[in-house]
Amino acid sequence: MAFNTEKISTDMAKIAGNRYLTAIRDGMAVIIPVAVVGSFFTIATQLPIDSWKAFIKPYVAALGLPITFSIGLMALYSCYAIASSLAQTYKLDRNSSATVAVMVFLLLVIKPGAITAAISKKTGIAVGTVFPTQNLGAYGLFTAMLAAIVSVEVIHFFKARNLVIRMPKGVPASVSNSFMALVPAAVLIVAAWAVKEGLHFDVNAGLLTLLSPLAHFGKDNFLSVITPIFFNSLFWLFGVHGAVSSTPVYPYWYKNLYANMDAVTHGATAATVPHFMTEQFFQFFVYIGGSGAILALCILLAFASKSSMGRTLGKVVIIPSIFNINEPIIFGLPIVLNPYFAAPFILAPIADGIITWLAMISHLVNKTIALVPWTLPAPIGAYMATGFDWRAIILTLVNIAVAMVIYYPFFKAWDRRQLATEQAAAAADAQTGAAEA
Amino acid sequence: MRILLSCSGGMSSSLIAEALSDEAKKRSVDLAVDATGSESVADDLDEKQYDAVLLAPQTVYRKDAIKAEADSHHIPFLMIPRLMYSPLQAGKLLDLVNEKLGK
């Protein structure tokens, strides 16, 4: 066969294992805890109890504060974490590398303003320097990634060529590490400053223009619904963790989510916020039970199998899958490189994506306004992420049912063959048993 | 023997780690298994003494980096074969661990 699956599998692992992609993925993961906690402040305003809504109304703006400082500053946190994780791969000092990267990032994206005495009197804001925050959020993520990668690469370059100040032995490691970063830091900071103040070049705007083709996948349209699902399933089918394939689009998903959260603090509800295209859209409405909308298949295995392997495996994999952990079925059945399940593993989540897309654009279900932990069972996660919309629960159940219908014929074919194998094995055992007796 | 089992986020590996420990207990083999995410492997190895590092098949994209970590701590590294990464295959996985890491 001309189609070498092992080779494709290795190539995909190579793409996913790219040093920068992995650092970006690990780095962006650090904002999840703060973003989840920040999100609770958004959904707190949306509890479906009228007396609570009336009570909370005066505090809606104040409740926005933790959101501003969590997901609203995500580029800042990510820059530090990406640089730190990349520095680790080069065995560089993580703290000093990440600190330099953050300074380079801030230099590139922030144009400080000033509050004069006159303005202070009018607004009540203390006199001093102020920083606009837009570029510190999802809007500045690409520059955060660039600053982190370039900074660590430059430090690595200098260290590899020994162009650093080394302290004599006996100086504490933390002191000598910070001196190690001194020369590359000077070069980086002067360069960033020259780009910003000398050339007057807006790196963030430049990057956003350069990457604008990617932005299409962050927009609220049909293509951005099906493309990430397709690639996610494809990666898993070759045995590689699928989430990596969406890394380049994450900044746009976060930007949309933050826009939704921000709209809520300004009085919108989950029904009226602007964007449906967020990570949560996929997490709770499409990847139900894990990639491939696989919970549907787990249910079929556990309750509709005639083969004993199907029943046994189904009972083992269904519980992790309820909490969206899909590796046990993906490698246990397996799904990986299994011709029986390749088609439904791609088609079922795409069908769920299309249904959810239709439901959201026709305002049948609220859009997502919060980042809630991905291990929540889909109906609960969807209910919370949509600001407590009970229709979201119905939608997840419909999506599970649709996925079951799509998996069913393939499951049936697999189960029949499995049963035949088991019966043949049992017959063979009986025969040898009879012969021995 | 204490082994570190890494997947991408430390979620699925904890299920496999549990199944593997249960299997070891059944055979009264002395084996402790800790689950972790691939980005914490370096820290985990610095913190505790492990006898081997196992990596989940879907995290194959981190193979080189994790193997390098194991090498730098002078302990064996083992990529778990796809068909053994399932709670039902813990017996086979334990056989493989015993065979590869030698008792």
Interface residues (C-beta under 8 A of the other chain):
Chain A: S9 M12 A13 K14 I15 A16 G17 T22 D26 A29 S85 Q88 T89 W236 G239 V240 H241 A243 V244 T312 L313 V316 P320 I325 N326 E327 P328 I330 F331 G332 P334 V336 T375
Chain B: C7 S8 M11 S12 L15 E39 A42 A56 P57 Q58 T59 V60 Y61 R62 K63 D64 A65 R82 L83 M84 Y85 S86 P87 L88 Q89
